[in-house]
Amino acid sequence: MPVFNQSRQNVVRVIFLVSFVVLTLRLLFLQLASSKYDLLALDNAVSKKIVYPDRGIIFDRKGRSILENTQTYDLMVMPTQLKGLDTLGICNILGIDLPAFRERIIGAIIKNGRYRPSVFESSLPIETFVKLQENIFRFEPGFFLQERPIRSYPYKAAAHILGYVGEVDSNILKRTNYFYQMGDYMGLTGLERYYEPVLMGQRGVRYQIKDNKNRIVGSYEKGKYDSIAIAGRNLRTSIDIDVQVLAERLLKNKLGAIVAIEPQTGGIIAMASGPTYDPNLLTGSLRKLNSSWMLRDTARPLFNRAIKGQYPPGSTIKPAGALIALDEGVISPDFGIGCGGAYLGCRRPIKCTHNTAGHAGNLRVALANSCNSYFSHIYRLAVDNPRLSGTVNGYLKWKQYMNSFGLGVKLGVDLPSEDKGLIVDTSFYNKLYNRSWNSCTNVFLGIGQGEMQATPLQMANMMCIIANKGFYYTPHIVKSIDGQTAADTILNRYKVRHNVTNIPGDIYEIVQLGMQDVIESGTGRVARIEGISVAGKTGTAENYGLIYGKREKLKDHSWFVCFAPRENPKIAVAVIVENAGFGATWAGPMAGLIMEKFLKDTLSALRWKEVERIEQTEIILPIVKTKRARLDSLRQQRIRKLQMRATAHRSNGPGPGRNIPLKIAFNKEATINHHEEQFI
Amino acid sequence: MKNNSFDISKGVDWAVVVVYVLLVITGIASIFATTYRDESWVTGFLSLQTDYSRQLLYFAICAVLAVFILLTDSKFFTATSNIFYAIGIILLLLVFPFHTDVKGTKSIIRFSGFQLQPAELCKIFVNLALAKYLSSANLKFNQLKSQLIAAAIVLVPAVLTILQSETGLALVYFSFFLVMYREGLPSFILVIGFSVAVLVILTLLIDQNILAILLTVSAALFIYASRRQIKRSKSILTYTIMIWAVCVGIQRFAVPYFFNNVLKPYQVQRIYATVGKDFQVDTENMSEEDIKKMEDKKKAGNYNVKQSKIAIGSGGFWGKGLMKGTQTRYDFVPEQRTDFIFCTIGEGFGFFGSIVLLGLYLFLLFRIVRIAERQRSTFSRAYAYGVASVFFFHVFINIGMTIGIVPVIGIPLPFMSYGGTALITFTVLLFILIRLDADRQMILR
């Protein structure tokens, strides 16, 4: 009986076979054809943890650290382990109430999940940290403290030079071709930015396996792919932090800049820009809080006027004019003119502050007296040099000189976003005057006015050239890198000596002596230093600004450039105070104090009184003050509102109200700037 | 009874035994790979606290049971099959008053730390009873009455199992229709079953109305194409229209009714999830708690399959190596010791390992079919086909589920999944077959 239906065994076999083929095909697709599951699996189970190296430390010329790393502490929370916790206790320490506590826990869970720690409060203030550290055992393991390195500026100075770090944004990610990753910090300004590759060190990566609840369970492949973090290298700078602090004090309540350079090396001793700020305000979580309103401040505290402020140099350009005329051979040091109080060589008379006979009798005297007529005249002589066939060529030659002095071009200092000032091309005049112009058209250039702008750094560098008698090294801040090798080419450019004139030393001497006369008997007497011969030049630069859309003449900028000692120059200084009037009034004394502090390493009590006097004087245009006051009051209003809300909280909750982050207290020092900028 | 001193190994199909041992050991290794943490090996295997050590113990119990079965006279099984069937049904009924709730199932009886799942065990008894019935001397299996009795033998425990919320286990009983087919169930029933399956899948994939239109159009085309034959005999037209009506009826009314009223919402969602669709359950009449439960089940189901696909998919061709699978080592796949044990092979040994494992199973199935066909007695043959069908159903559904071509149905992978009852059930099923086969020269009625 059983033999019938025997053929059906094959049907059963076929059903089995076909089903298994279906399974095989599906496996083929899953395991071989599609690579997305590999990535999903890695994403599931392997976490890549970046190990951040310590950033390099920056030292001043005497080996004092001016930018270093410190620890801050974050209070972390592990939401799964909060059961039976003394919630009220932690609320009291942090000064928050229970609803706020709950809100933050929920926020943490939403952000990071239950099984991973989240930041409950970041960058704990020191008092809170101390209290927490004593009591943390009561809250563990739900809460724990985690240290986090941040940058700290022990002298609270040199903000513009040192710069700050910040978290990278998507633009930077793209620009660096994803060298950085989300959550990385990088230098955003100043040395932090310029020397980022040196300072950052090398990130380490640790691959870790996590389980289905995102808990780390061990290292991936026994650390085969891991790399260790290598700390960033330290920088040795030529900054003298004492001089830097003094310069910043002098610029308090003023807009302006001070640059001091060591002429023999080009090393920058101090570089201050007013108004400045405490760089510690832009570290860690404070940066978000403070940078936004700093950016809006009319005084522009984040703006480094030493390399980005472009001002008409005024009379401080005269020594350069003299050098050009001498190098071209159109005058000799004995060349003199008679000036009766104005230059009449062109249609419009150019006023001169002196009218006594013989105040422009030779180069030295003319320099000492800052005779406008004399320098207008020699400018025209240089441009109309018969050897150069025509004003255009003459002007081009003049411009070439200026550029080789580092004016109108970027010097190449080791800071990002330096500006180049302004020395216009002939095409500018061709366009403006329809090609019919001559040396009279731009004769103002001879006295540093008109189509000419220079940064304080460029003017300080100009002083270096005169101090060195014809050469300079590109100004720079960093002297050396710790553990420097041949591969570090970043500093090579600062070892190159730039020769700019062929004037013999004894003729330079005459220019220098003229400038020494300025200090000893001329306009710059305020910058005299006991026992040291100083050579300098004052400048009072006319300038204009757009005020409510109207171009108006503003109060003159106060310039002072100098170097000392004249015989063996150790320091060259350029000072500008915006809208402060005569160069001798404010810039001069400031330059004197800077030089004295650097050369003598100390100031007498009398001189400190002078520092105090300058520090307390406020020199700010009224328009800028009004604008700033308005912005300030808006901010005060907002802060008041926050405070009120906090007080309301306090009256409801058990603990003292939450500290509103009012760490924006530096506005007292902050002031405003403008140069030919719009105030609307 | 004739001679109790016979050689136990005489007539045993060693190939099947070897494959069986290979599969069980692979299973224990897989459980070890997924659950081994940092405990010492000795305590790990001896303490019986770990899953792999317990599975090893179950294997030992199975070995003893297998020896006992091989020592039993094969007539014992034919003689007692009806009694066992009755015991099985009683056990299934006993579950209702005495069950313990474990993970939402109501199918487990627990006494003094020992768990028993009658629905699992019952497979053996049903298989024996069906074989017994199909081998009755005066059976005419081409008669509707005997077909219905055979169906009843299978479906009674199935229904009882469904009532215990173990739909997956109940579905296994449908695999016995393959046995009936081999023993003479008319082919058209298989064809109809297959057609209905296709129709149901189409219903899931295609919009209701479009499918109705498609069915109507194809029916119309068929009538037009065979208009000459229809002229001769009207019955073709009648049949066509009837088939069309039944098809449309199934896809428009039967399937939605079945989904909405018979299946639980989470089951419907799992079915839809397999074809990559989201099923909106009508939540109007549900309590909030039920809705939440349903959502949880849906999430869990989707998550399981997703993680399981990731684990298997990331295995590549050669796999990551035993114990190196990141997904299976760190609990990304839920239930990976039991229902999702295949992931461990898929991730650890890749496509190659998976194919080898599938090959082992296919070899086992073909071997059993071959054994079945060499039996002289209908009982042995029917029983062998029953074993093959049950194994086939488990393997196909389980592996299909882990790679996302079959809805999530919680049934174990034979010999590999962690669990004492399942391992013992499959072992007993197989060794009774081996015992019967060893005595194939005897004619057992």
Interface residues (C-beta under 8 A of the other chain):
Chain A: M1 P2 F4 N5 Q6 R8 Q9 V11 V12 R13 I15 F16 L17 S19 F20 V22 L23 T24 R26 L27 L28 L30 Q31 L32 S34 K36 Y37 D38 L40 A41 L42 N44 A45 V46 I209 K210 D211 N212 K213 V217
Chain B: L178 Y181 R182 E183 G184 Q307 K309 I310 A311 I312 G313 S314 G315 G316 F317 T326 Q327 R329 Y330 D331 F332 G346 E347 G350 F351 S354 I355 L358 Y361 L362 L365 F366 V369 A372 E373 R376 S377 T378 R381 Y385 A388 F392 F396 I399 G400 I403 G404 I405
